[in-house]
Structure formats: structure tokens, C-alpha cells
Amino acid sequence: MSETNETLHDRFIELADLPVEGSVVDLGCGAGPALAAFARRHPKAQLIGFDREVESLAKARERLRRHEGSVKLMSADLREKLPLDDESVDAVISSNLLECLPDPDALLHEVGRVLRPGGRAVLSHSDFDALVISGAPDALDRKILHAFADDAPPWMDSSDGRMGRKLPGLVSMSPLERTHVETLVTHSTELTGHAARRVGDVRGALRATAMRGRGRVDPVEVEDWYSALQQAASAGTFFFAETAVVVAAQRV
Ligand SMILES: C[S@@+](CC[C@H](N)C(=O)[O-])C[C@H]1O[C@@H](n2cnc3c(N)ncnc32)[C@H](O)[C@@H]1O
């Protein structure tokens, strides 16, 4: 199985085309896996990460503590103006953030403001309505995956399971010049690694929604689905595929 994140981070690095000591900002950096990948390839880069989860920022700080270049990890609400000067950074990256924002266009305007002319933005989003997880009976499988694509957990101000397919259009309508679009498909025949994490996300999100008395599936259905996947994995009939849409753009 290919690891989505490794492949994705390699593409971020290639498409961002960062100068040796350039600055890269990760919007919604989480625990900093993408910035860590930049740190390995560009030991003197200036790394900046924004997220509003302080626990994730603490993990990112730990992960990047040996980086030679500067590291700034800040708590920020990305629904607001970015706390960066105009034309002050070389590259902006972001993965699986935009669906959480009620107004993703506003953030893309901000990306255009803070990038220096010629600076690159590389944005990626999984399309959760195109998730393939096979192993449970078809009807249950459809019910669970559609419910996940439409799930609106309380930690997200907004949610759109179809953001992946919308991303190229959003960027083309922004002040940035869209330069490249591609898809990265991760697949697995085993319930391990990224596949296991994503199955865990689906299970956790739908259980939590059901517990709040919301959503379209009950906790028993979620557990039936999960047991069926485990059995399929043991029998060698499990299959998983996730598509991430990656869009590169440039500040003109
Ligand atoms: C699905 S996670 C993606 C994390 C990371 N980019 C990755 O690909 O592993 C979305 C991240 O966006 C952050 N986030 C969501 N809404 C936010 C907001 N309004 N302001 C700042 N961060 C936000 C969350 O805290 C979370 O870390």
C-alpha cells in the first residue's frame, strides 16, 4: 500500500518549488506532517504553520524542534485574515482544510495576498464522497459512506465531503493562477496504515454523530460495518481507495 501522506507531501514539495531558504506556510497544519516533510528536504527553510488546535500545534512543535531554519507555529482562526504581511511568503500549502471553512474563497484571497509575486500555492483535498471501502454488504456500505460524506461533526464550522472535486473550480475562480491539477489515489487491500486510519475516522465520526441523536445511521450499523470489514480483511477480500485532488497555483 502506498502511504497517502508521503506521496502527497512529496508532491507538495515538488510543486511548491521552494527556494533553499524560502518560507512555506501550512494552513491547517495539524500535527505538522507536511512541514516535517519540507524540513527533511529543505533543512534551512522557514516553516510557518497555523491551526486552531493547540494540542496539534504542540505535537508539530515537538516534531520540528531540530529544524535548522526558523519555525513558527501559531494558533489562528483561518476564517479570519491571515496574520502575515502582504507578499511575505514563498509558498502556501494546505491539505483537507477548506471543507471546514464556511467561506473557502475568503481564504484563497488571503493566500493571494500573502504570497510574493511568483509564489506558489499547493492545495489538496480528499473527496470523501468518492471514498471506496469494500468488504461490507453493498447496501450497508453505501449507507455508511454516504452518511460519512454528509457528516457534519461539531469541531468543523462547515463540512463538504465533495470538496475534493470542487477544489480545481474554487482555485480557478480565485485571484491565483491555477497551473496544475492532479489526483493521487491511495489504495490498499489490507486494513492497515492509512486505510485503517480512515476507516477509524469513518467509524468514530458516525458513532459520535449517532450518539448525539443525529445522522442517518445508528451505532449498531456502524459496528456491523466495521466487523464486516475486519472479516473481509482476514479473508483477503477487503479493498480501500481514496482520491486526493491536488491543485497548484501561482500568484501572478
Ligand atoms: C482534517 S485536518 C487536516 C490536518 C492536516 N492538514 C493534514 O492533512 O493532516 C483539518 C485541520 O484544520 C484545522 N482547522 C479547521 N478549521 C479551522 C479554523 N477555522 N482555523 C484554524 N484551523 C482550523 C483543524 O484543527 C485540523 O487540524
Ligand as a Chemical Component Dictionary entry (heavy atoms), coordinates in Angstrom:
data_LIG
# 
_chem_comp.id                   LIG 
_chem_comp.type                 NON-POLYMER 
_chem_comp.pdbx_formal_charge   0 
_chem_comp.three_letter_code    LIG 
# 
loop_
_chem_comp_atom.comp_id 
_chem_comp_atom.atom_id 
_chem_comp_atom.alt_atom_id 
_chem_comp_atom.type_symbol 
_chem_comp_atom.charge 
_chem_comp_atom.model_Cartn_x 
_chem_comp_atom.model_Cartn_y 
_chem_comp_atom.model_Cartn_z 
_chem_comp_atom.pdbx_ordinal 
LIG C1  C1  C 0  -8.618  17.277 8.551  1  
LIG S1  S1  S 1  -7.439  18.154 9.481  2  
LIG C2  C2  C 0  -6.062  18.208 8.340  3  
LIG C3  C3  C 0  -4.739  18.373 9.053  4  
LIG C4  C4  C 0  -3.509  18.332 8.150  5  
LIG N1  N1  N 0  -3.515  19.416 7.184  6  
LIG C5  C5  C 0  -3.429  17.006 7.430  7  
LIG O1  O1  O 0  -3.672  16.947 6.216  8  
LIG O2  O2  O -1 -3.095  16.012 8.099  9  
LIG C6  C6  C 0  -8.049  19.818 9.401  10 
LIG C7  C7  C 0  -7.261  20.764 10.276 11 
LIG O3  O3  O 0  -7.790  22.075 10.090 12 
LIG C8  C8  C 0  -7.893  22.703 11.370 13 
LIG N2  N2  N 0  -8.961  23.709 11.281 14 
LIG C9  C9  C 0  -10.257 23.513 10.960 15 
LIG N3  N3  N 0  -10.919 24.669 10.968 16 
LIG C10 C10 C 0  -10.024 25.631 11.318 17 
LIG C11 C11 C 0  -10.096 27.040 11.502 18 
LIG N4  N4  N 0  -11.228 27.714 11.343 19 
LIG N5  N5  N 0  -8.962  27.692 11.850 20 
LIG C12 C12 C 0  -7.798  27.031 12.031 21 
LIG N6  N6  N 0  -7.659  25.703 11.870 22 
LIG C13 C13 C 0  -8.766  25.016 11.516 23 
LIG C14 C14 C 0  -8.210  21.584 12.330 24 
LIG O4  O4  O 0  -7.844  21.942 13.643 25 
LIG C15 C15 C 0  -7.377  20.439 11.755 26 
LIG O5  O5  O 0  -6.086  20.395 12.314 27 
# 
loop_
_chem_comp_bond.comp_id 
_chem_comp_bond.atom_id_1 
_chem_comp_bond.atom_id_2 
_chem_comp_bond.value_order 
_chem_comp_bond.pdbx_ordinal 
LIG C1  S1  SING 1  
LIG S1  C2  SING 2  
LIG S1  C6  SING 3  
LIG C2  C3  SING 4  
LIG C3  C4  SING 5  
LIG C4  N1  SING 6  
LIG C4  C5  SING 7  
LIG C5  O1  DOUB 8  
LIG C5  O2  SING 9  
LIG C6  C7  SING 10 
LIG C7  O3  SING 11 
LIG C7  C15 SING 12 
LIG O3  C8  SING 13 
LIG C8  N2  SING 14 
LIG C8  C14 SING 15 
LIG N2  C9  SING 16 
LIG N2  C13 SING 17 
LIG C9  N3  DOUB 18 
LIG N3  C10 SING 19 
LIG C10 C11 SING 20 
LIG C10 C13 DOUB 21 
LIG C11 N4  SING 22 
LIG C11 N5  DOUB 23 
LIG N5  C12 SING 24 
LIG C12 N6  DOUB 25 
LIG N6  C13 SING 26 
LIG C14 O4  SING 27 
LIG C14 C15 SING 28 
LIG C15 O5  SING 29 
# 
